Amino acid sequence: MKFFEYISKKLFRDNGIKTLKGHVAYSPEEAVDIATDMGCAVAIKSQVLVGGRGKAGGIKFADHPGDVYDIADNLLSSKIKGEPVKSLLIEEKADIQQEFYLSVSTDRSTKKPIIMASAEGGVEIENLAVTDPDKIIKYHVNPLEEFLPYEARDIACQMGVESKYVSEIGGVIYKLFNIYEKYDAEIAEINPLVLTPDGIYAADAKLTVENDAVFRHHDLIGIGGTKPKEFGFVKLDGDIAVLGNGAGLTLTGMDMINLYGGKPATFLDIGGGSSEETIKKALNLVLNYPPVKVVFLNVLGGITRADDVAKGVVNAINNTKRNVPIVIRLTGTNEEEGQRILEKAGIPFEVSMEKAAEKAVEICNSIKD
């Protein structure tokens, strides 16, 4: 029984091995939302049950949330070695100083567990096994005796690890062996284990459990999950993104766009009590959706405060690479403060939905493909 990387990492974390921060996405929209929330450069990793996905183009990097949508969209419509990509792990991009390789599996020739470790990990580990096999340490564990922490530290020393990291990497080896035993694994692997300025982390994780032992591990069935959506998002075939705080108001905004001859590119309901952060995420999503030429944000502030909306708009504009015009209808709770914030930032607004929709269509029509 094989597990996706994000599930393996959850199990590794639960057993004391540090992993990089990340969340699972099942759509480009979720990927952008996660990357925006993380606020750092990210790795976008195809979740497939085959090896060699890095060399096969299944792992990409993005320094900015604005780059995530296209990458995620392409990966989710691709296959890695024949396996369709249905989900992505959006994970912080590590500042890697060194890569290591660790694995625990069963050596069927000796009928013993074997720990393999190297100070040179990463995508070239298979070539290393051929070109310079002495750089891969092999340590057989006596199945009739307890594997002890000092043995794990000795393996780290044999790897040639700097003395200041021997204890920590030895600790990872010890915990990885315990995972192998605990879950009756065929293999428990970290490639690479990475050294960063913030510490040592499992940048990848692989766990395969013996099929005949699955009945003993009911806790492994159905684990995993995804980050819940914060707003409703529907792609349409137009070029004007329509956002509103409430489904009814968003639909009305779409009707106004149609009335003046435009075509909505999105339906995005940001909800009735949206915060500044939610506004920022929603705008970041549509600003980086390629078909969008103009954004029409339709807000009637009740529970949603106009000043929070304005702050979210300013933050989103300041954090996107695409120069997409935004037309805002902003009125309601704290509207004067919200309008003042927009005015100070040089962002135009309207209090009339009809005027704002008409302006959005006019601007869109003036933009050449």
C-alpha positions as CSV (number, residue, x, y, z in Angstrom):
1,M,0.0,0.0,0.0
2,K,1.6,3.2,-1.2
3,F,1.0,6.7,0.2
4,F,1.2,10.0,-1.4
5,E,4.0,12.3,-0.3
6,Y,1.7,14.6,1.7
7,I,0.3,11.6,3.7
8,S,3.7,10.1,4.3
9,K,4.9,13.5,5.6
10,K,2.0,13.7,8.0
11,L,3.0,10.3,9.4
12,F,6.6,11.4,9.6
13,R,5.6,14.6,11.4
14,D,3.5,12.6,13.8
15,N,6.5,10.5,14.6
16,G,8.9,13.4,15.2
17,I,10.5,14.1,11.8
18,K,10.4,17.7,10.8
19,T,8.9,18.5,7.3
20,L,8.5,21.7,5.4
21,K,5.3,23.7,5.7
22,G,2.7,22.9,3.0
23,H,-0.9,22.1,2.0
24,V,-2.6,20.0,-0.6
25,A,-4.4,21.6,-3.6
26,Y,-6.8,20.0,-6.0
27,S,-7.2,22.9,-8.3
28,P,-5.2,25.9,-9.6
29,E,-7.4,28.2,-7.5
30,E,-6.6,26.3,-4.3
31,A,-2.9,26.4,-5.2
32,V,-2.9,30.2,-5.6
33,D,-4.8,30.5,-2.3
34,I,-2.3,28.4,-0.5
35,A,0.7,30.1,-2.0
36,T,-0.8,33.5,-1.1
37,D,-1.5,32.4,2.4
38,M,2.1,31.1,2.8
39,G,3.6,34.3,1.6
40,C,6.9,32.8,0.4
41,A,8.5,31.1,-2.6
42,V,6.9,27.6,-3.0
43,A,7.6,24.2,-4.6
44,I,4.6,22.9,-6.5
45,K,4.8,19.1,-6.3
46,S,2.7,16.6,-8.3
47,Q,1.3,13.9,-6.0
48,V,1.8,10.6,-7.8
49,L,2.7,7.2,-6.7
50,V,5.7,6.8,-9.1
51,G,9.4,7.6,-8.6
52,G,11.5,10.0,-10.6
53,R,8.8,12.7,-10.8
54,G,11.4,15.5,-10.5
55,K,13.3,14.5,-13.6
56,A,9.9,13.9,-15.3
57,G,8.9,17.6,-14.8
58,G,6.5,16.9,-11.9
59,I,8.0,19.4,-9.5
60,K,8.1,23.1,-10.3
61,F,8.9,26.3,-8.3
62,A,7.3,29.7,-8.0
63,D,8.8,32.8,-6.4
64,H,5.5,34.7,-6.4
65,P,1.8,33.7,-6.1
66,G,1.2,35.2,-9.5
67,D,3.2,32.4,-11.1
68,V,1.4,29.6,-9.4
69,Y,-1.9,29.4,-11.4
70,D,-0.4,28.5,-14.8
71,I,2.1,26.0,-13.2
72,A,-0.6,24.3,-11.2
73,D,-3.0,24.2,-14.1
74,N,-0.4,22.6,-16.4
75,L,0.6,20.0,-13.8
76,L,-3.0,19.1,-13.0
77,S,-3.7,18.4,-16.7
78,S,-0.5,16.3,-17.1
79,K,0.6,12.7,-16.5
80,I,3.8,11.7,-14.8
81,K,5.1,8.4,-16.2
82,G,1.5,7.6,-17.2
83,E,-0.1,8.5,-13.9
84,P,-2.5,11.4,-14.0
85,V,-1.8,14.3,-11.5
86,K,-4.9,14.8,-9.4
87,S,-3.5,16.8,-6.6
88,L,-0.5,19.0,-5.7
89,L,1.5,19.7,-2.6
90,I,2.2,23.4,-2.3
91,E,5.2,23.6,0.0
92,E,7.6,26.3,1.1
93,K,10.7,26.4,-1.1
94,A,13.7,25.4,1.0
95,D,17.0,27.2,1.1
96,I,19.0,24.0,0.7
97,Q,22.6,23.9,1.8
98,Q,23.1,20.2,1.6
99,E,21.0,17.1,0.6
100,F,21.2,13.7,2.2
101,Y,19.6,10.3,1.4
102,L,18.0,8.0,4.0
103,S,16.0,4.8,3.6
104,V,15.0,1.8,5.6
105,S,13.8,-1.3,3.7
106,T,14.0,-5.1,3.9
107,D,17.0,-6.9,2.4
108,R,15.4,-10.1,1.3
109,S,18.8,-11.8,0.8
110,T,19.8,-11.5,4.4
111,K,16.2,-11.3,5.8
112,K,17.1,-8.3,7.8
113,P,16.1,-4.6,7.7
114,I,18.7,-2.5,5.9
115,I,19.4,1.2,6.5
116,M,20.9,3.0,3.5
117,A,22.3,6.5,3.9
118,S,24.4,9.0,1.9
119,A,25.6,12.5,2.3
120,E,24.7,13.0,-1.4
121,G,20.9,12.8,-1.8
122,G,18.5,14.2,-4.4
123,V,17.5,13.1,-7.9
124,E,20.9,11.7,-8.7
125,I,20.9,9.1,-6.0
126,E,20.3,6.2,-8.4
127,N,23.3,7.2,-10.6
128,L,25.4,7.5,-7.4
129,A,24.6,3.8,-6.6
130,V,26.2,2.9,-10.0
131,T,29.0,5.4,-10.3
132,D,30.2,5.6,-6.7
133,P,28.4,3.0,-4.5
134,D,30.9,3.4,-1.6
135,K,29.2,6.7,-0.9
136,I,26.1,4.9,0.1
137,I,26.3,3.4,3.7
138,K,24.5,0.1,4.2
139,Y,23.8,-1.0,7.7
140,H,21.9,-4.2,8.5
141,V,19.9,-4.3,11.7
142,N,19.6,-7.5,13.7
143,P,15.8,-8.1,13.8
144,L,16.2,-9.9,17.1
145,E,17.7,-6.9,18.9
146,E,16.5,-3.4,19.5
147,F,17.9,-0.7,17.2
148,L,19.4,1.9,19.5
149,P,20.1,5.7,19.1
150,Y,23.9,5.3,19.2
151,E,23.7,3.0,16.2
152,A,21.9,5.7,14.3
153,R,24.5,8.3,15.3
154,D,27.2,5.9,14.1
155,I,25.6,5.7,10.7
156,A,25.5,9.5,10.5
157,C,29.3,9.5,11.3
158,Q,29.9,6.9,8.6
159,M,28.1,9.2,6.1
160,G,30.7,11.9,6.8
161,V,28.2,14.3,8.4
162,E,29.7,17.3,10.2
163,S,30.0,16.6,13.9
164,K,27.6,19.4,14.8
165,Y,24.8,17.6,12.8
166,V,25.6,14.0,13.8
167,S,23.1,14.0,16.7
168,E,20.2,15.6,14.7
169,I,20.7,13.4,11.6
170,G,21.2,10.4,13.8
171,G,17.9,11.2,15.4
172,V,16.2,11.3,12.0
173,I,17.6,7.9,11.1
174,Y,16.4,6.5,14.4
175,K,12.9,7.9,14.0
176,L,12.7,6.7,10.4
177,F,13.6,3.1,11.5
178,N,10.9,3.3,14.1
179,I,8.4,4.4,11.5
180,Y,9.5,1.4,9.3
181,E,8.9,-1.0,12.2
182,K,5.7,0.7,13.5
183,Y,3.9,0.6,10.2
184,D,5.2,-2.8,8.9
185,A,6.7,-0.9,5.9
186,E,8.3,-2.3,2.8
187,I,10.2,1.0,2.6
188,A,10.4,4.3,4.5
189,E,12.5,6.8,2.6
190,I,13.6,10.5,2.7
191,N,15.2,11.8,-0.4
192,P,16.3,14.4,0.1
193,L,16.7,15.1,3.8
194,V,17.9,18.8,3.6
195,L,20.0,21.0,5.6
196,T,18.7,24.6,5.6
197,P,19.6,27.7,7.7
198,D,16.5,26.9,9.8
199,G,17.4,23.3,10.5
200,I,17.1,19.8,9.0
201,Y,13.9,18.8,7.2
202,A,12.5,15.9,5.2
203,A,11.9,17.6,1.8
204,D,10.3,14.4,0.5
205,A,8.8,11.4,2.1
206,K,8.0,7.9,0.8
207,L,6.2,5.2,2.7
208,T,5.0,1.8,1.4
209,V,3.3,-0.5,3.8
210,E,3.2,-4.3,3.3
211,N,-0.3,-5.2,1.9
212,D,-0.6,-8.2,4.2
213,A,-0.1,-5.9,7.3
214,V,-2.6,-3.2,6.4
215,F,-5.3,-4.8,8.5
216,R,-3.2,-3.9,11.6
217,H,-3.2,-0.2,10.7
218,H,-6.7,1.0,10.4
219,D,-5.5,4.5,11.3
220,L,-3.8,4.7,7.9
221,I,-7.1,4.3,6.0
222,G,-8.6,7.6,4.8
223,I,-6.0,9.9,6.3
224,G,-5.1,13.1,4.5
225,G,-7.2,16.0,3.6
226,T,-7.2,19.4,2.0
227,K,-7.3,23.0,3.0
228,P,-11.0,24.2,3.1
229,K,-12.1,26.7,0.5
230,E,-12.7,30.2,1.7
231,F,-15.0,31.3,-1.1
232,G,-17.0,30.1,-4.0
233,F,-15.2,30.3,-7.4
234,V,-16.6,29.4,-10.8
235,K,-14.8,29.9,-14.1
236,L,-16.8,31.3,-17.0
237,D,-16.0,32.0,-20.6
238,G,-15.7,35.8,-20.5
239,D,-13.0,38.3,-19.7
240,I,-14.3,40.4,-16.8
241,A,-13.9,38.9,-13.3
242,V,-16.9,39.5,-11.1
243,L,-16.6,39.4,-7.4
244,G,-19.2,40.2,-4.7
245,N,-19.8,39.8,-1.0
246,G,-22.7,37.4,-1.3
247,A,-24.0,35.1,-4.0
248,G,-26.9,37.3,-4.8
249,L,-24.9,40.4,-5.2
250,T,-22.3,38.6,-7.3
251,L,-25.0,37.3,-9.6
252,T,-26.5,40.8,-9.9
253,G,-23.1,42.2,-10.8
254,M,-22.8,39.5,-13.5
255,D,-26.2,40.6,-14.8
256,M,-25.1,44.2,-15.0
257,I,-21.9,43.2,-16.9
258,N,-24.1,41.3,-19.4
259,L,-26.5,44.2,-19.6
260,Y,-23.8,46.6,-20.8
261,G,-22.4,44.1,-23.3
262,G,-19.6,42.4,-21.4
263,K,-19.0,38.8,-20.5
264,P,-18.1,37.6,-17.0
265,A,-14.9,35.5,-16.7
266,T,-15.6,34.4,-13.1
267,F,-18.2,34.1,-10.4
268,L,-16.5,34.7,-7.1
269,D,-18.5,35.0,-3.9
270,I,-16.2,36.3,-1.2
271,G,-18.9,35.9,1.5
272,G,-20.9,38.2,3.7
273,G,-18.3,38.7,6.4
274,S,-15.1,38.9,4.4
275,S,-11.9,40.1,6.1
276,E,-9.0,42.1,4.6
277,E,-7.1,38.9,4.1
278,T,-10.0,37.2,2.3
279,I,-10.4,40.1,-0.1
280,K,-6.6,40.0,-0.8
281,K,-6.7,36.3,-1.5
282,A,-9.8,36.5,-3.7
283,L,-8.4,39.4,-5.8
284,N,-5.0,37.6,-6.1
285,L,-6.8,34.6,-7.5
286,V,-8.7,36.5,-10.3
287,L,-5.8,38.9,-11.0
288,N,-3.7,35.9,-11.9
289,Y,-6.4,34.1,-13.9
290,P,-5.1,34.5,-17.5
291,P,-8.4,35.2,-19.3
292,V,-9.2,38.2,-17.0
293,K,-8.8,41.7,-18.6
294,V,-10.7,43.7,-16.0
295,V,-11.9,43.0,-12.4
296,F,-15.3,44.2,-11.2
297,L,-15.5,44.1,-7.4
298,N,-19.1,44.7,-6.2
299,V,-19.3,45.3,-2.5
300,L,-22.3,46.4,-0.4
301,G,-20.9,46.6,3.1
302,G,-23.0,45.2,5.9
303,I,-21.0,42.8,8.0
304,T,-18.2,43.3,5.5
305,R,-16.5,46.6,6.2
306,A,-15.7,48.9,3.4
307,D,-12.3,49.9,4.9
308,D,-11.3,46.2,5.2
309,V,-12.2,45.7,1.5
310,A,-10.1,48.8,0.5
311,K,-7.1,47.6,2.5
312,G,-7.4,44.1,0.9
313,V,-7.6,45.7,-2.6
314,V,-4.5,47.8,-2.0
315,N,-2.5,44.8,-0.7
316,A,-3.5,42.6,-3.6
317,I,-2.5,45.3,-6.2
318,N,0.8,45.8,-4.5
319,N,1.5,42.1,-4.6
320,T,0.7,41.1,-8.2
321,K,2.8,41.2,-11.4
322,R,-0.2,41.5,-13.7
323,N,-1.4,45.0,-14.5
324,V,-5.2,44.4,-14.6
325,P,-7.6,47.3,-14.2
326,I,-10.0,47.1,-11.2
327,V,-13.4,48.7,-11.1
328,I,-14.8,48.9,-7.6
329,R,-18.3,49.6,-6.4
330,L,-17.9,50.3,-2.7
331,T,-20.6,51.4,-0.3
332,G,-22.0,50.5,3.1
333,T,-20.3,50.1,6.5
334,N,-17.3,52.4,7.0
335,E,-17.6,53.5,3.3
336,E,-16.1,56.9,3.9
337,E,-12.9,55.4,5.4
338,G,-12.8,52.7,2.6
339,Q,-13.2,55.3,-0.1
340,R,-10.5,57.5,1.5
341,I,-8.0,54.5,1.4
342,L,-8.8,53.8,-2.2
343,E,-8.5,57.5,-3.1
344,K,-5.1,57.8,-1.4
345,A,-3.9,54.8,-3.3
346,G,-5.1,56.2,-6.6
347,I,-7.7,53.5,-7.1
348,P,-11.0,54.7,-8.6
349,F,-14.3,53.7,-7.2
350,E,-18.1,54.1,-7.7
351,V,-21.0,54.0,-5.3
352,S,-23.4,53.0,-8.1
353,M,-23.3,49.3,-9.2
354,E,-24.7,50.3,-12.6
355,K,-22.0,52.9,-13.2
356,A,-19.2,50.6,-12.0
357,A,-20.4,47.7,-14.3
358,E,-20.7,50.1,-17.3
359,K,-17.2,51.4,-16.7
360,A,-15.8,47.8,-16.4
361,V,-17.2,46.9,-19.8
362,E,-15.9,50.1,-21.4
363,I,-12.4,49.5,-20.1
364,C,-12.5,45.9,-21.2
365,N,-13.6,46.9,-24.7
366,S,-10.8,49.4,-24.9
367,I,-8.1,46.7,-24.2
368,K,-6.7,45.1,-27.3
369,D,-5.9,41.4,-27.3
